[in-house]
Amino acid sequence: MIDFIFVFTIGLFIGSFINCVSCRIFLEEDFVLKNSHCPNCNHKLSAMDLVPVFSFLLLKGKCRYCKEKISWQYPLAEIATGLIFVLIYSHLGFNLLEYFSGYQVWNLIYLWIAFSLLIIAFIYDAKHYIIPDKVTFLGIVISSVWIIFSLYNNSITPEMGVGYVYSAFFSSLFFFSIWLFSRGRAMGFGDVKLVFFLGLLLGYPNMLVALFFAFTVGAGIGLIMISSGGKKMKSQVPFGPFLIAGALFALMCGSQAIDWYWSLGVR
């Protein structure tokens, strides 16, 4: 339990940084050297203003200086990042009382970094209907380096390494075809690059689980929004968040989902 609390706390602070990055990418501001400030009054924030979740509750969701409301995005993203970090930690079977190899620890760090990038993409696409290239390209580079390192370390077989590459290539080719033939109306080109990153992250067959989840849930939510009058058939709905949610589902439950599918006797 103590290790879960510790990991969740790490996730909260990473989530706070993710909020900063997602906002400053849009404003084209430096998110490393520039001090944190209120986006409304531009006042420099103190350390007490930056404690994840706690500061939001303490300030009652308002800026200490200009009293402008603080978006619920901030605490929700922090909590979501903390929960995702715990899920990944638990999924990999970590326990503070057990010994783990250096490769296992680096695998944990790699997945934390990869999903931190995906959370940034999730927030950005949900708000601005676009996925930043610098996020997806960084994810592609990091995942490629990880695959090469895993091959060098003999942690995955060459066949598995090829499977990651094929998963990325054919998934992005499928999305590229949708983008091309719909002339960008059915799919944004940012999604093409995002699925290449996800393919390298998940490999085969988990990438298929992620895509099935994304299309199924995306279609279901889209129909609900249309039937409720919130959207029209031609309304734009960002697909990136569904892909990212599908990636998390595939990482956590991909094997179980595949076993369940074959248990249905589908041929």
Secondary structure, 3 states (H helix, E strand, C coil): CHHHHHHHHHHHHHHHHHHHHHHHHHHCCCCCCCCCECCCCCCECCHHHCCCCHHHHHCCCECCCCCCECCCHHHHHHHHHHHHHHHHHHHCCCCCCCCCCHHHHHHHHHHHHHHHHHHHHHHHHHHHCCCCHHHHHHHHHHHHHHHHHHHHCCCCCHHHHHHHHHHHHHHHHHHHHHHHHCCCCCCCHHHHHHHHHHHHHHCCCHHHHHHHHHHHHHHHHHHHHHHCCCCCCCCCCCCHHHHHHHHHHHHHHHHHHHHHHHHCCCC
